[in-house]
């Protein structure tokens, strides 16, 4: 049986999105900046897509900027707030230790330019506390940027409360909503969000297209120069087909969010319940504040990479919090940030399921994972030492 359980990494393109985009690849392929009617057909599609995306998050269409994805949107939002703040003598930025690297690397770049960055530690449950944000805000704070939902452990942050705090302090607030858009309700007005990033391929649109929402009054700094597209804030001929597909996919996801969530949560909870029966295993992140489809667990005494390869042999696509970099295995910065020791963080598994998954596939995962963990432990010198009492169990 083939099981795709890595939807937090990317999703398949839905039939709705594909049907929406095809005409703009074949019949209406004109450049939307062209003045003739053929090009204006594409321009009209962009306008309609902008209106659709805006409606899904309760924004104004003029606050929607199309990008190449979440990373570009994160970069532009953070750099824009930093530049605006610097002009006012404010060069302090606040974020968290477990952000996506699109945020962390942008902040690191700004740090080299003289900005001061405060990275808040998430608590052990993977949630940022509002009081920690409040304590970090200073007179010279130019931006607070905190992700909506964590991409590895699936924990959801108190975005509305943080947004209200930032609004009361007069500090711009950006959230990376890549893992939340299409899966959780988002209302940028009610949540006091000034800027928000999303990426189409996380909710059944094609890769290479995303959105930056920027509230009216937020002055954007150009990341890409060369044209007047996106009201002069993002140069380059628009990916009309991708944008149309993204708008269609987002609307479909939002329209069916309640029923999709009702289907996904029982599958997720069954995974948690059954995989937790594996001895010396640990669930990562709060189950109370959680996206519907993400399961992140650690199994002591094994390496996540080996687990993934053996699951692949059994037809299961999953991911690990570990990343192979320059030949060395580094544990996930997310898992380390919530206090997991290196030895435990190495043995992580992320399963991210969606509405296209079935309970039969979940049962297959539940059947396979314990066997693979047991097999890997049987070959592990670390597990052998744990069993003999030469090491102490950490889980």
KEFI-866120 format. One record per residue (C-alpha): x, y, z; residue in one letter. Coordinates in steps of 0.2 Angstrom, whole numbers, plus 5000, padded with zeros to 4 digits. Layout:
residues N
<pt <X Y Z> 'a'>
...
//
This chain:
residues 395
<pt <5000 5000 5000> 'x'>
<pt <5006 5018 4996> 'x'>
<pt <5003 5031 5009> 'x'>
<pt <5008 5049 5007> 'x'>
<pt <5009 5056 5024> 'x'>
<pt <5020 5071 5021> 'x'>
<pt <5007 5085 5017> 'x'>
<pt <5016 5098 5028> 'x'>
<pt <5030 5097 5015> 'x'>
<pt <5019 5098 5000> 'x'>
<pt <5002 5092 4993> 'x'>
<pt <4995 5086 4977> 'x'>
<pt <4987 5098 4966> 'x'>
<pt <4968 5096 4967> 'x'>
<pt <4957 5094 4952> 'x'>
<pt <4949 5110 4956> 'x'>
<pt <4965 5119 4956> 'x'>
<pt <4971 5110 4940> 'x'>
<pt <4955 5114 4931> 'x'>
<pt <4956 5132 4935> 'x'>
<pt <4974 5134 4929> 'x'>
<pt <4974 5125 4913> 'x'>
<pt <4965 5138 4902> 'x'>
<pt <4978 5150 4907> 'x'>
<pt <4992 5139 4901> 'x'>
<pt <4983 5135 4884> 'x'>
<pt <4969 5147 4880> 'x'>
<pt <4972 5163 4889> 'x'>
<pt <4991 5164 4891> 'x'>
<pt <4993 5182 4887> 'x'>
<pt <5004 5194 4898> 'x'>
<pt <4992 5203 4910> 'x'>
<pt <5002 5219 4908> 'x'>
<pt <4998 5219 4889> 'x'>
<pt <4985 5232 4884> 'x'>
<pt <4976 5222 4871> 'x'>
<pt <4961 5212 4875> 'x'>
<pt <4970 5195 4875> 'x'>
<pt <4982 5201 4889> 'x'>
<pt <4968 5209 4898> 'x'>
<pt <4959 5192 4900> 'x'>
<pt <4974 5187 4910> 'x'>
<pt <4973 5203 4920> 'x'>
<pt <4955 5200 4924> 'x'>
<pt <4959 5183 4931> 'x'>
<pt <4972 5190 4942> 'x'>
<pt <4959 5203 4949> 'x'>
<pt <4947 5189 4952> 'x'>
<pt <4960 5178 4961> 'x'>
<pt <4965 5193 4972> 'x'>
<pt <4947 5195 4977> 'x'>
<pt <4945 5177 4981> 'x'>
<pt <4961 5176 4992> 'x'>
<pt <4957 5192 5001> 'x'>
<pt <4939 5185 5005> 'x'>
<pt <4947 5169 5012> 'x'>
<pt <4956 5179 5025> 'x'>
<pt <4945 5194 5027> 'x'>
<pt <4957 5206 5019> 'x'>
<pt <4955 5219 5005> 'x'>
<pt <4960 5214 4988> 'x'>
<pt <4972 5229 4988> 'x'>
<pt <4981 5221 5003> 'x'>
<pt <4986 5205 4993> 'x'>
<pt <5002 5203 4984> 'x'>
<pt <5006 5188 4974> 'x'>
<pt <5024 5180 4977> 'x'>
<pt <5033 5164 4972> 'x'>
<pt <5029 5156 4989> 'x'>
<pt <5030 5158 5008> 'x'>
<pt <5049 5161 5009> 'x'>
<pt <5048 5176 4997> 'x'>
<pt <5033 5183 5007> 'x'>
<pt <5042 5180 5024> 'x'>
<pt <5058 5189 5017> 'x'>
<pt <5048 5204 5010> 'x'>
<pt <5038 5206 5026> 'x'>
<pt <5052 5206 5038> 'x'>
<pt <5064 5216 5028> 'x'>
<pt <5050 5229 5025> 'x'>
<pt <5046 5231 5043> 'x'>
<pt <5065 5232 5047> 'x'>
<pt <5068 5246 5035> 'x'>
<pt <5053 5256 5040> 'x'>
<pt <5058 5254 5058> 'x'>
<pt <5076 5259 5055> 'x'>
<pt <5069 5275 5047> 'x'>
<pt <5061 5279 5064> 'x'>
<pt <5076 5274 5074> 'x'>
<pt <5069 5257 5079> 'x'>
<pt <5080 5242 5075> 'x'>
<pt <5074 5228 5087> 'x'>
<pt <5065 5213 5080> 'x'>
<pt <5056 5199 5090> 'x'>
<pt <5053 5181 5084> 'x'>
<pt <5055 5164 5090> 'x'>
<pt <5068 5150 5091> 'x'>
<pt <5057 5138 5081> 'x'>
<pt <5052 5148 5066> 'x'>
<pt <5055 5142 5048> 'x'>
<pt <5072 5146 5041> 'x'>
<pt <5065 5158 5029> 'x'>
<pt <5061 5169 5044> 'x'>
<pt <5077 5164 5055> 'x'>
<pt <5089 5167 5040> 'x'>
<pt <5081 5184 5036> 'x'>
<pt <5083 5189 5054> 'x'>
<pt <5101 5183 5054> 'x'>
<pt <5105 5193 5039> 'x'>
<pt <5097 5209 5047> 'x'>
<pt <5107 5206 5062> 'x'>
<pt <5123 5208 5052> 'x'>
<pt <5116 5224 5046> 'x'>
<pt <5115 5231 5064> 'x'>
<pt <5098 5226 5069> 'x'>
<pt <5095 5217 5086> 'x'>
<pt <5085 5201 5086> 'x'>
<pt <5076 5193 5101> 'x'>
<pt <5072 5175 5098> 'x'>
<pt <5059 5169 5111> 'x'>
<pt <5060 5151 5118> 'x'>
<pt <5044 5141 5115> 'x'>
<pt <5038 5132 5131> 'x'>
<pt <5040 5113 5132> 'x'>
<pt <5022 5111 5124> 'x'>
<pt <5028 5121 5109> 'x'>
<pt <5018 5136 5112> 'x'>
<pt <5024 5154 5114> 'x'>
<pt <5016 5163 5128> 'x'>
<pt <5009 5181 5126> 'x'>
<pt <5017 5187 5142> 'x'>
<pt <5034 5182 5135> 'x'>
<pt <5031 5193 5119> 'x'>
<pt <5025 5207 5130> 'x'>
<pt <5040 5206 5141> 'x'>
<pt <5051 5207 5125> 'x'>
<pt <5043 5222 5117> 'x'>
<pt <5053 5238 5119> 'x'>
<pt <5052 5256 5113> 'x'>
<pt <5063 5252 5098> 'x'>
<pt <5054 5236 5093> 'x'>
<pt <5051 5237 5074> 'x'>
<pt <5042 5220 5072> 'x'>
<pt <5036 5205 5080> 'x'>
<pt <5035 5190 5068> 'x'>
<pt <5028 5173 5075> 'x'>
<pt <5022 5159 5065> 'x'>
<pt <5004 5154 5065> 'x'>
<pt <5007 5135 5066> 'x'>
<pt <5024 5126 5068> 'x'>
<pt <5029 5116 5052> 'x'>
<pt <5037 5102 5062> 'x'>
<pt <5027 5099 5078> 'x'>
<pt <5010 5107 5072> 'x'>
<pt <5008 5118 5087> 'x'>
<pt <4997 5133 5085> 'x'>
<pt <5001 5150 5093> 'x'>
<pt <4990 5162 5101> 'x'>
<pt <4990 5173 5086> 'x'>
<pt <4974 5184 5090> 'x'>
<pt <4981 5188 5107> 'x'>
<pt <4998 5192 5101> 'x'>
<pt <4991 5203 5087> 'x'>
<pt <4980 5212 5100> 'x'>
<pt <4996 5215 5111> 'x'>
<pt <5006 5221 5096> 'x'>
<pt <4992 5233 5090> 'x'>
<pt <4990 5240 5108> 'x'>
<pt <5009 5243 5108> 'x'>
<pt <5010 5250 5090> 'x'>
<pt <5022 5237 5084> 'x'>
<pt <5019 5229 5067> 'x'>
<pt <5015 5210 5068> 'x'>
<pt <5019 5197 5055> 'x'>
<pt <5014 5179 5055> 'x'>
<pt <5021 5165 5044> 'x'>
<pt <5004 5156 5041> 'x'>
<pt <5011 5144 5028> 'x'>
<pt <5005 5128 5038> 'x'>
<pt <4989 5136 5043> 'x'>
<pt <4981 5144 5028> 'x'>
<pt <4968 5132 5021> 'x'>
<pt <4968 5122 5036> 'x'>
<pt <4963 5134 5050> 'x'>
<pt <4951 5149 5050> 'x'>
<pt <4961 5165 5047> 'x'>
<pt <4954 5183 5049> 'x'>
<pt <4967 5196 5048> 'x'>
<pt <4956 5210 5054> 'x'>
<pt <4950 5201 5070> 'x'>
<pt <4967 5194 5074> 'x'>
<pt <4976 5211 5071> 'x'>
<pt <4988 5204 5059> 'x'>
<pt <4998 5217 5049> 'x'>
<pt <5007 5205 5037> 'x'>
<pt <5004 5187 5033> 'x'>
<pt <5013 5174 5022> 'x'>
<pt <5006 5159 5014> 'x'>
<pt <5011 5146 5001> 'x'>
<pt <4999 5138 4988> 'x'>
<pt <5007 5121 4988> 'x'>
<pt <5003 5118 5006> 'x'>
<pt <4984 5117 5002> 'x'>
<pt <4983 5108 4985> 'x'>
<pt <4989 5122 4973> 'x'>
<pt <5005 5121 4962> 'x'>
<pt <5022 5125 4969> 'x'>
<pt <5030 5141 4966> 'x'>
<pt <5016 5153 4970> 'x'>
<pt <5012 5162 4987> 'x'>
<pt <5004 5177 4995> 'x'>
<pt <5010 5191 5006> 'x'>
<pt <4996 5200 5014> 'x'>
<pt <5001 5218 5020> 'x'>
<pt <4988 5229 5029> 'x'>
<pt <4985 5246 5021> 'x'>
<pt <4998 5258 5028> 'x'>
<pt <5012 5245 5028> 'x'>
<pt <5025 5251 5017> 'x'>
<pt <5034 5237 5008> 'x'>
<pt <5052 5236 5003> 'x'>
<pt <5055 5228 4986> 'x'>
<pt <5064 5212 4986> 'x'>
<pt <5063 5210 4967> 'x'>
<pt <5066 5225 4956> 'x'>
<pt <5062 5226 4937> 'x'>
<pt <5044 5230 4934> 'x'>
<pt <5028 5238 4940> 'x'>
<pt <5019 5222 4943> 'x'>
<pt <5010 5220 4960> 'x'>
<pt <5007 5238 4961> 'x'>
<pt <5026 5241 4960> 'x'>
<pt <5030 5230 4975> 'x'>
<pt <5035 5214 4966> 'x'>
<pt <5043 5214 4949> 'x'>
<pt <5041 5200 4936> 'x'>
<pt <5027 5194 4925> 'x'>
<pt <5014 5186 4936> 'x'>
<pt <5012 5167 4936> 'x'>
<pt <4994 5169 4931> 'x'>
<pt <4990 5150 4930> 'x'>
<pt <4998 5147 4947> 'x'>
<pt <4989 5161 4955> 'x'>
<pt <4972 5156 4948> 'x'>
<pt <4975 5139 4954> 'x'>
<pt <4980 5145 4971> 'x'>
<pt <4965 5155 4973> 'x'>
<pt <4954 5141 4968> 'x'>
<pt <4963 5129 4980> 'x'>
<pt <4962 5141 4994> 'x'>
<pt <4943 5144 4992> 'x'>
<pt <4940 5125 4991> 'x'>
<pt <4950 5122 5006> 'x'>
<pt <4941 5136 5016> 'x'>
<pt <4924 5131 5010> 'x'>
<pt <4927 5113 5015> 'x'>
<pt <4938 5116 5031> 'x'>
<pt <4925 5110 5043> 'x'>
<pt <4922 5094 5035> 'x'>
<pt <4940 5091 5031> 'x'>
<pt <4945 5094 5049> 'x'>
<pt <4931 5082 5055> 'x'>
<pt <4939 5068 5044> 'x'>
<pt <4957 5072 5048> 'x'>
<pt <4957 5073 5067> 'x'>
<pt <4951 5055 5070> 'x'>
<pt <4965 5049 5059> 'x'>
<pt <4978 5060 5068> 'x'>
<pt <4971 5055 5085> 'x'>
<pt <4972 5037 5081> 'x'>
<pt <4990 5038 5075> 'x'>
<pt <4994 5047 5092> 'x'>
<pt <4985 5034 5102> 'x'>
<pt <4992 5019 5094> 'x'>
<pt <5010 5025 5091> 'x'>
<pt <5011 5031 5108> 'x'>
<pt <5010 5012 5114> 'x'>
<pt <5028 5010 5107> 'x'>
<pt <5039 5009 5123> 'x'>
<pt <5050 5024 5126> 'x'>
<pt <5041 5035 5113> 'x'>
<pt <5036 5054 5115> 'x'>
<pt <5023 5065 5107> 'x'>
<pt <5030 5082 5103> 'x'>
<pt <5020 5098 5106> 'x'>
<pt <5003 5102 5114> 'x'>
<pt <4988 5092 5107> 'x'>
<pt <4977 5106 5114> 'x'>
<pt <4984 5119 5102> 'x'>
<pt <4987 5109 5086> 'x'>
<pt <4984 5109 5067> 'x'>
<pt <4972 5095 5062> 'x'>
<pt <4984 5084 5052> 'x'>
<pt <5002 5084 5060> 'x'>
<pt <5009 5070 5071> 'x'>
<pt <5027 5072 5077> 'x'>
<pt <5034 5059 5089> 'x'>
<pt <5051 5053 5095> 'x'>
<pt <5057 5035 5097> 'x'>
<pt <5072 5033 5108> 'x'>
<pt <5087 5023 5102> 'x'>
<pt <5085 5025 5083> 'x'>
<pt <5089 5038 5070> 'x'>
<pt <5076 5047 5061> 'x'>
<pt <5084 5045 5044> 'x'>
<pt <5085 5026 5045> 'x'>
<pt <5066 5026 5050> 'x'>
<pt <5061 5036 5035> 'x'>
<pt <5071 5025 5023> 'x'>
<pt <5063 5009 5030> 'x'>
<pt <5046 5017 5030> 'x'>
<pt <5049 5021 5012> 'x'>
<pt <5052 5003 5008> 'x'>
<pt <5035 5000 5015> 'x'>
<pt <5027 5013 5004> 'x'>
<pt <5025 5026 5017> 'x'>
<pt <5031 5044 5014> 'x'>
<pt <5035 5054 5030> 'x'>
<pt <5048 5065 5036> 'x'>
<pt <5060 5068 5051> 'x'>
<pt <5065 5083 5061> 'x'>
<pt <5083 5079 5057> 'x'>
<pt <5092 5086 5042> 'x'>
<pt <5107 5079 5034> 'x'>
<pt <5119 5094 5031> 'x'>
<pt <5137 5092 5025> 'x'>
<pt <5138 5074 5029> 'x'>
<pt <5133 5076 5047> 'x'>
<pt <5116 5073 5055> 'x'>
<pt <5109 5088 5064> 'x'>
<pt <5094 5087 5075> 'x'>
<pt <5079 5098 5072> 'x'>
<pt <5081 5116 5079> 'x'>
<pt <5062 5115 5083> 'x'>
<pt <5064 5100 5094> 'x'>
<pt <5079 5107 5102> 'x'>
<pt <5070 5123 5106> 'x'>
<pt <5056 5114 5116> 'x'>
<pt <5070 5106 5127> 'x'>
<pt <5072 5089 5119> 'x'>
<pt <5090 5082 5121> 'x'>
<pt <5100 5078 5105> 'x'>
<pt <5099 5060 5108> 'x'>
<pt <5080 5060 5108> 'x'>
<pt <5078 5073 5094> 'x'>
<pt <5088 5062 5082> 'x'>
<pt <5074 5049 5083> 'x'>
<pt <5060 5060 5077> 'x'>
<pt <5046 5056 5064> 'x'>
<pt <5033 5068 5057> 'x'>
<pt <5018 5061 5049> 'x'>
<pt <5007 5075 5041> 'x'>
<pt <4990 5069 5034> 'x'>
<pt <4976 5077 5024> 'x'>
<pt <4959 5075 5018> 'x'>
<pt <4964 5063 5004> 'x'>
<pt <4971 5050 5017> 'x'>
<pt <4960 5036 5022> 'x'>
<pt <4958 5026 5039> 'x'>
<pt <4965 5011 5030> 'x'>
<pt <4981 5020 5026> 'x'>
<pt <4982 5025 5044> 'x'>
<pt <4980 5007 5049> 'x'>
<pt <4995 5003 5038> 'x'>
<pt <5006 5016 5046> 'x'>
<pt <5001 5009 5063> 'x'>
<pt <5005 4991 5058> 'x'>
<pt <5022 4996 5050> 'x'>
<pt <5030 5009 5062> 'x'>
<pt <5031 4998 5077> 'x'>
<pt <5039 4984 5067> 'x'>
<pt <5052 4996 5060> 'x'>
<pt <5056 5004 5076> 'x'>
<pt <5058 4987 5084> 'x'>
<pt <5070 4982 5070> 'x'>
<pt <5080 4997 5071> 'x'>
<pt <5082 4996 5089> 'x'>
<pt <5088 4978 5088> 'x'>
<pt <5103 4984 5078> 'x'>
<pt <5106 5000 5088> 'x'>
<pt <5121 4999 5100> 'x'>
<pt <5113 5014 5110> 'x'>
<pt <5097 5004 5112> 'x'>
<pt <5107 4989 5118> 'x'>
<pt <5116 5000 5131> 'x'>
<pt <5099 5007 5137> 'x'>
<pt <5092 4989 5139> 'x'>
<pt <5107 4984 5149> 'x'>
<pt <5106 4999 5160> 'x'>
<pt <5122 5006 5154> 'x'>
<pt <5113 5022 5149> 'x'>
<pt <5098 5030 5157> 'x'>
<pt <5082 5031 5147> 'x'>
<pt <5077 5049 5142> 'x'>
<pt <5059 5045 5137> 'x'>
//
